[in-house]
């Protein structure tokens, strides 16, 4: 496999403005690709922004904020995904970007990681399995059918979102699919998060790309009701901590904090494969005679329809 230059983007969205954030993302894709990146990775819920207010107030009392998030969420597919796909196609880069995904049928929001291939088509979309705490007031829970790992010219690509990365069985499910480049977009600003990224890299013998937003109170629109009660202009919503880690657990780039920017690193997947010859967390080192993980990867829609069949008729549905 050919080595690939990856770009880990740390930026502020145009908060709660889908179209402006998509345009900003397209510009960042072009910037990263011009620097040679074949894979561009964005933070968690980048479009149109992470609903940080769920940790600062009673979300059910702030209907205007939720309504705006809902109005500026992204359906998959949609004009917004077409625009992001166009940016991927124009640059020939793979793109992974966090979105607030609106399910067109149920109107439920999901915290999702959208993948676009260099042809501009949607290659996959992972829905966060378990929103944390206050996040559950705005996001639904994904199912096992979106534990996505994609085959690319530079290795197997996939990832988990934020505190999903603290779920050992979820990580094992990703390792079992032969993942080489593990994405970990987050909103976690703690100092220990970088240690988490390094542990995952060492445990899975994978490259890990951790991305986060860099956003202050001044980036939150003034017209949102109660905005000044929640945020001062100098208040940090997210300080960053974007980091790229190698399969031995060593940091290749970052951490980048309290400033917007793009981190770059050249990844040679053969090094990850070599590392797993010594320690394979779901292979020879996993002791399948002692431990076994069963993953339900079937879709779990909330509604299914069964059609009655009259006697003598064949149901072709």
N, C-alpha and C positions, 0 to 999 in steps of 0.2 A: 504494500500500500504506500501511496505517496505521502510524504509529510504534508501537514497543513498548517497555515498560520491562522490562529484564532484571535478574534477580537472580542473582549469582554467590555461591554458598554456600561458606564456609570453616568447617569444623567437624570435630570428632572423632566417628567412629562409636562405637557401643557395641561395642567391639572384639571380633570373632569371635562376635557375637551377632546373628544375622539379624533376628529378630523385633523386638528392642529397637531395632536400627538403623533398621529400616523405620518403626517408630513415631516415632522421632526425626526421620526424613526427612519424614514426613507433617506433623509439627508445624512444621518449617522451611518446607515448602511453603505451609502456611496463613499463617505469618508473612510470607513474601515476597509472597504474593498480597494480603494485607491492606494491604501497602504499595504495591499497584498493579501488581505484576509479572505480565506475561503469559507469561514464560518463566523457569523456575527451573532452574539448572544446578548439579549437584553434582560433587564431585571424582572422580578415578579410583578404581575399586574400593571405593567408599564402603561398599557392603553386601557382606560384613560387615567390610570393612577390607582394606587393602593388606598382603600378606604380607611385611612388612619384614624378618622374621628370615632370609629367604633370602640377605640380604647380610651377615649377622652370624655365621652358623653353617653347618654342613653340613646342608642341608635334609633329606637322606635319613636323617639320624640323629634327626630330630625328628618322628617319625611322629605323635605326639599333636597337634602344632600343625597339621600337614597334615590329619589326620583331622577336627579341629574345623573348619578352613576348609571342607573338603568337606561336612561335615554342615550347615554354615550358609550354603552357597552357594545361589543362586537358580536354579531352573529357569524357563524362559520358554516358555509361561505357567505360573503357579503361584498359590497363595494370596498369596504375597508380592507378585507383580506386580499381583494384583487389589487388594490393599490400597493400593499406590502409585497405581494407576489410580483408585481411589475418591477419594484425596486430590486428584488432578488434576481429577477430575470435580466435586468439591465446590467447588473454587476457580476452575474455568474456565481453568486455566493449562496451558501446555505444560511438560513436565518432561523433563529429560535427567539421568540418574543413572548413575554408574559402579557396576558390579556384578561380583562373581565369579559367572559364569554356569556352571551345571552342565548339560552336555549329557546329556539323559535316556537316550539310547541307549548312548553310549560311556562315560559317566562321566568324560569329560575336562572339566577346568575351562578356561574362557576368561575373559580380561579384557575385559569388554564394556561398551559404552555403550548403555543402554536409553532409548528415547524413548517417552513417553506423550503422547497428544493430550488436548485439553480434555474429550473425551468419556470419557476413562479407558481407552481402548483402546491396545494396543501399536502404535505407529506404525512402529517399526523397532528394530533391535538390531545394532550394529556390534561385531564381534569384532576385537580388536587383531591386526594382521597378524604382528607380530614381537615377541614378548616378549624383553626384554633380559637378557642374562647369567643371573644366578641366578633370574630370573623363569621361565625355561624349565623349572625343576624342578617348578613347580606349574601352569603354564598352557600350553595348546596354542596353535597358530597359526591365526588366522582365514584366510578366503579372500576373493577379490575380490567375492564376491556380497554382502558386507555393507558395502561402501563407500557408506554410506547418506547420501543427501541428500533431505530431505523438503520438500514444498511446504506452506507455512503462509501465513496471511493477512498476515504481516509479512515474508515473504521465504523464500528457500531456506535450510534449516537442516541442518547436518551437522557432522562433526568427526572428528578423529583423537586417539588416546590417547598421551600422554607422548611417547616418543622416536619414534613414528611421524611426529611433526611434523618430525623431522630427515630424513625420507625425501623427497627432492625429487619423485620420481615419484608418490608417494602424494598429496602436496599437489596436484600437477598434475591428478591424477584427480578430486580434489574440486573444484578450480577449473573443470574442464571440465563439471561438472554444474551450473554457475551458482550456486554457493554464495554466500550473502550474509552469513550469521551462522555463523562458524566456531568450533566448540567445541574447547578444548584442555585437557581434564582431565589432571592429571599427578601424579607423585610427585617430580618434579625440584625440588629446593630451591635450586639454584645461582643466583647473582646474574645469570648470563647468560640464565636462562630468560625473564626479562622482555624481554630484547633479542630473543629468539626470537619471542615473541608479537608484538612490534612489527614485526619483519621480515616475518612471515607476513601481518600486516594490510596492510603497505605493498606487499608482493609481489602478494598476491591481490586487493588493493583490497576487503577484506572487514572486517567487524567481527569481532574475536577476543575470546572469553571464556575466559580461563585460570583454572582452579580447582584448588585443592589442599586436602588435609586439614590440620588443625592439631592435632597429637596428640603427647603426651608419654609417657614411660615409665609414669607413674602411670595412664594410660588402658588399659594392657595388664593383663588379669586376672592376679591374683597366683597363681591355682591352676594356671596353665600350667607344666609341668615345666621347670625351668631358667630361668624368667623372670628371676630376680634376677641370673643370670649374664650375661644379655643386656642388660637395661635397668635403669638407675637411675630413680627416680621423676622426677627433673628432666631426664632425657635427652630430647632432641627426636628424634622419629621423622620428623616433617614440620613445618616452620615456616610453611608457607603460601606466600605470593607470589601470591595470587589477584589478578588484574588484568583490566580491561576496556579494550580498545584500539579506536580508531576506524580507518576505512579509509585514513586518511592516516598511520597509524602513531603518532598521538598518544594518550597514555594518558588515558582518560576517568574511570577510577576505580582506586584502588590504587596500588602494590601493598600488600596487607594482609599483615602478617607477625606471627607469634608471638602471635596472638590470634584467637579465633573471631569470626565476624561475617558479614554479608551486604553485598556491594557492589551498588549499583544504578546503572543508566545508562539513558537514553532513547535508543533507536536509531531513526534515520530511514534506511531502506534506500535511499531515493532518492539519498542522498549516496554510498553505495557504487556505485550504478549510474553516477552522474556520474563518479566516480573511474575506473571501468573504461572510460569513453569515451576517456580520455586514455591509459590503459595497461591492456590486457587480456592477462593472461599466457597465455591459451589461445585468443585471438582474433587480431585484426589484428597484435598484437605478437609472436605466437608463431612466425612464419616456418614454416608447415606445409610449405613446399617444401624446407626444410632439416631440420626436426625432426618426428618423429612418435612418439607414445606409443600402444602397443597394450595395453589393459587386459583381462585375462580376468576377467569378472564372473560366470562360471558357478560354481555351488556345486561343491565338491570333497569329497563325502562319502568316508570311508575305505572304505566297503563299498557295493557295488551288487549287485543280484540280477538275473540273466537267467534267464528261465524257458524251458525247452525246449518246442518246439511239435511235436506229432505230425503226421505227414503227413495232410493233409486238414482239419486244424483251424486255426482262426484264433485268434491270441493277442490278446485284447482288453486285456491288462494294459499 
